[in-house]
Amino acid sequence: MQRRRANLLLTVIYAISIYWVAGCTSDASITITTSIPNPLIEQVPVDIAVYYNDEMSQYVHNEDLGSYGNHTIDLRSQVSIFSRIFDAMFASVTPVKSINSSEGQEADAVLVPSIEKFQFAIPEQTRKDFYEVWIQYRFELYATDGSLIHSWPVTAYGKANRLNYGGMQSEKSPALREAAQWALRDAAASISFSFVRQDVVRNWLQQRIAS
């Protein structure tokens, strides 16, 4: 009887171990869909054309973490988030298909956002309870003749506690999604404030408004 109980206990422990390992190596594939509140920012009185290159508008990050699984993070919704911010920031916004597009010739300048770096960390790597996402953007402001006015980086960060979704590793997708959503919201807030804080941009704005 004792041997049977011992064998049963070993079987249960083995089954739990297999389940845990399977959970640790599970993949995560998420599509980011998020919303932001109505931006409460002072409008900049200029007309801006905005160009999203293919990498920005079709951005999907895929990374194989080996024993921790393959992770795919779809950030294509970032374009709609930035578009909403820009609509609130500027007097008018015109989407264009290139920096030198004729569609943007009536604008005061062309704004070009792009992703320079995307990183994320999962609890299995950091030994902490948080999923974390970092996105480094670059914003470039061009005159309508194609000359660069200014270029500056914007770094965004988001995190989510896995304990909010239960302790099992199968819950990694919603936690990672939340971390990415917070990173996009952080990016939206950062660009809305950083634009007029750039010395070069501020000087350009003063000259543009005075002319």
C-alpha positions as CSV (number, residue, x, y, z in Angstrom):
1,M,0.0,0.0,0.0
2,Q,2.8,2.4,0.9
3,R,4.7,1.6,-2.3
4,R,1.5,2.2,-4.3
5,R,1.0,5.6,-2.6
6,A,4.6,6.4,-3.3
7,N,4.3,5.5,-6.9
8,L,1.1,7.6,-7.2
9,L,2.8,10.6,-5.6
10,L,5.7,10.3,-8.0
11,T,3.3,10.1,-10.9
12,V,1.5,13.3,-9.7
13,I,4.8,15.1,-9.2
14,Y,6.0,14.0,-12.7
15,A,2.7,15.2,-14.3
16,I,3.0,18.6,-12.5
17,S,6.6,19.0,-13.7
18,I,5.6,18.2,-17.3
19,Y,2.8,20.8,-17.1
20,W,5.1,23.4,-15.7
21,V,7.8,22.9,-18.3
22,A,5.2,23.0,-21.0
23,G,3.9,26.3,-19.6
24,C,7.4,27.7,-19.5
25,T,8.0,26.9,-23.1
26,S,4.7,28.1,-24.4
27,D,4.5,30.6,-27.3
28,A,2.8,34.0,-27.2
29,S,1.2,35.7,-30.1
30,I,-0.6,39.0,-29.5
31,T,-2.1,41.8,-31.4
32,I,-2.1,45.2,-29.7
33,T,-5.4,47.0,-29.8
34,T,-5.6,49.9,-27.3
35,S,-7.3,53.2,-26.9
36,I,-6.2,56.5,-25.4
37,P,-8.2,59.2,-23.7
38,N,-9.0,62.4,-25.4
39,P,-5.6,64.3,-25.5
40,L,-5.8,67.4,-23.3
41,I,-2.9,69.3,-25.0
42,E,-2.5,72.8,-26.4
43,Q,-2.8,72.7,-30.2
44,V,0.2,73.8,-32.2
45,P,-1.0,76.2,-35.0
46,V,0.7,74.6,-38.0
47,D,-0.4,72.2,-40.7
48,I,1.5,68.9,-40.7
49,A,1.8,66.1,-43.2
50,V,2.6,62.7,-41.6
51,Y,4.4,59.9,-43.4
52,Y,4.3,56.3,-41.9
53,N,6.8,54.1,-43.7
54,D,6.0,50.4,-44.2
55,E,8.0,49.2,-41.3
56,M,6.1,51.6,-39.0
57,S,2.6,50.8,-40.4
58,Q,3.2,47.0,-40.6
59,Y,5.4,46.5,-37.6
60,V,5.3,43.0,-36.1
61,H,8.1,41.9,-33.7
62,N,8.9,38.2,-33.7
63,E,11.5,36.8,-31.3
64,D,12.4,33.2,-30.4
65,L,13.4,33.0,-26.7
66,G,14.5,29.3,-27.0
67,S,13.2,27.4,-24.1
68,Y,10.8,30.3,-23.2
69,G,9.0,30.0,-26.5
70,N,8.4,32.1,-29.6
71,H,6.8,35.6,-29.1
72,T,5.0,37.6,-31.8
73,I,3.9,41.1,-31.0
74,D,1.8,42.9,-33.6
75,L,2.1,46.7,-33.2
76,R,0.3,47.8,-36.4
77,S,-2.3,49.6,-34.3
78,Q,0.3,52.2,-33.3
79,V,-0.5,54.2,-36.5
80,S,-4.0,54.8,-35.4
81,I,-2.8,55.8,-31.9
82,F,-0.3,58.3,-33.3
83,S,-2.8,59.6,-35.8
84,R,-5.3,60.5,-33.0
85,I,-2.5,62.3,-31.1
86,F,-1.4,64.2,-34.1
87,D,-5.0,65.2,-34.9
88,A,-5.2,66.8,-31.4
89,M,-1.7,68.3,-31.6
90,F,-1.9,70.2,-34.9
91,A,-4.3,72.6,-36.7
92,S,-4.6,70.0,-39.5
93,V,-3.0,66.7,-40.4
94,T,-2.5,65.2,-43.9
95,P,-1.4,61.6,-44.3
96,V,1.1,61.3,-47.2
97,K,2.7,58.4,-49.1
98,S,6.3,59.8,-49.0
99,I,8.3,62.6,-47.6
100,N,8.3,64.4,-50.9
101,S,4.7,63.6,-51.8
102,S,2.8,66.4,-53.6
103,E,-0.1,65.8,-51.1
104,G,2.0,67.4,-48.4
105,Q,3.2,70.5,-50.3
106,E,0.5,72.7,-48.7
107,A,1.6,71.6,-45.2
108,D,4.1,73.5,-43.1
109,A,6.3,70.4,-42.6
110,V,6.3,66.6,-42.8
111,L,6.5,64.6,-39.6
112,V,8.0,61.0,-39.9
113,P,7.8,58.6,-37.0
114,S,9.7,55.4,-37.0
115,I,10.7,52.5,-34.7
116,E,14.5,52.2,-33.9
117,K,14.3,49.5,-31.3
118,F,11.8,47.2,-29.7
119,Q,12.6,45.1,-26.6
120,F,10.6,43.1,-24.1
121,A,11.3,41.0,-21.1
122,I,9.3,38.2,-19.5
123,P,9.4,37.0,-15.8
124,E,11.3,33.8,-16.7
125,Q,14.2,36.0,-17.8
126,T,14.2,38.6,-15.1
127,R,13.0,36.4,-12.2
128,K,10.5,39.1,-11.4
129,D,6.7,39.2,-11.7
130,F,6.6,41.8,-14.5
131,Y,6.3,41.7,-18.3
132,E,8.1,44.7,-19.6
133,V,8.2,46.4,-23.0
134,W,10.5,49.1,-24.3
135,I,10.0,50.9,-27.6
136,Q,12.5,53.5,-28.9
137,Y,11.0,55.8,-31.6
138,R,12.6,58.4,-33.7
139,F,10.7,61.4,-34.9
140,E,11.9,63.5,-37.9
141,L,10.6,66.8,-39.0
142,Y,11.2,67.7,-42.6
143,A,10.6,70.9,-44.6
144,T,8.4,70.5,-47.6
145,D,11.5,70.7,-49.8
146,G,12.8,67.5,-48.2
147,S,15.4,69.1,-46.0
148,L,15.6,67.8,-42.4
149,I,14.6,70.3,-39.7
150,H,15.1,68.2,-36.7
151,S,15.4,64.6,-35.5
152,W,14.9,63.4,-31.9
153,P,14.3,60.1,-30.0
154,V,11.2,59.2,-27.9
155,T,11.5,56.2,-25.5
156,A,8.3,54.5,-24.3
157,Y,8.0,51.9,-21.5
158,G,5.2,49.7,-20.2
159,K,4.9,46.8,-17.8
160,A,2.3,44.4,-16.4
161,N,2.2,42.2,-13.4
162,R,1.7,38.5,-14.3
163,L,0.0,37.9,-10.8
164,N,-2.9,40.0,-12.1
165,Y,-3.7,37.2,-14.5
166,G,-3.1,34.2,-12.3
167,G,0.1,32.2,-11.6
168,M,0.0,29.8,-14.6
169,Q,2.3,30.5,-17.5
170,S,-0.5,30.1,-20.0
171,E,-1.6,33.6,-19.0
172,K,1.5,35.2,-20.5
173,S,-0.3,36.6,-23.5
174,P,-2.7,39.0,-21.8
175,A,0.1,40.2,-19.5
176,L,2.5,40.8,-22.3
177,R,-0.3,42.5,-24.2
178,E,-1.0,44.9,-21.3
179,A,2.7,45.8,-21.1
180,A,2.8,46.7,-24.8
181,Q,-0.4,48.7,-24.5
182,W,1.0,50.8,-21.7
183,A,4.2,51.3,-23.8
184,L,2.1,52.7,-26.7
185,R,0.2,55.0,-24.3
186,D,3.5,56.2,-22.9
187,A,4.7,56.9,-26.4
188,A,1.6,58.9,-27.2
189,A,2.0,61.0,-24.1
190,S,5.7,61.5,-24.7
191,I,5.4,62.8,-28.3
192,S,2.5,65.1,-27.4
193,F,4.8,66.9,-24.9
194,S,8.2,66.4,-26.5
195,F,7.4,68.1,-29.8
196,V,7.3,71.7,-28.6
197,R,10.1,71.0,-26.1
198,Q,12.7,70.5,-28.8
199,D,14.7,73.8,-29.1
200,V,15.1,73.4,-32.9
201,V,11.4,72.7,-33.3
202,R,10.4,75.6,-31.0
203,N,12.6,78.0,-33.0
204,W,11.2,76.7,-36.3
205,L,7.6,77.1,-34.9
206,Q,8.3,80.7,-33.9
207,Q,9.7,81.6,-37.3
208,R,6.8,79.8,-39.1
209,I,4.1,81.5,-37.0
210,A,5.7,84.9,-37.4
211,S,6.0,84.7,-41.2
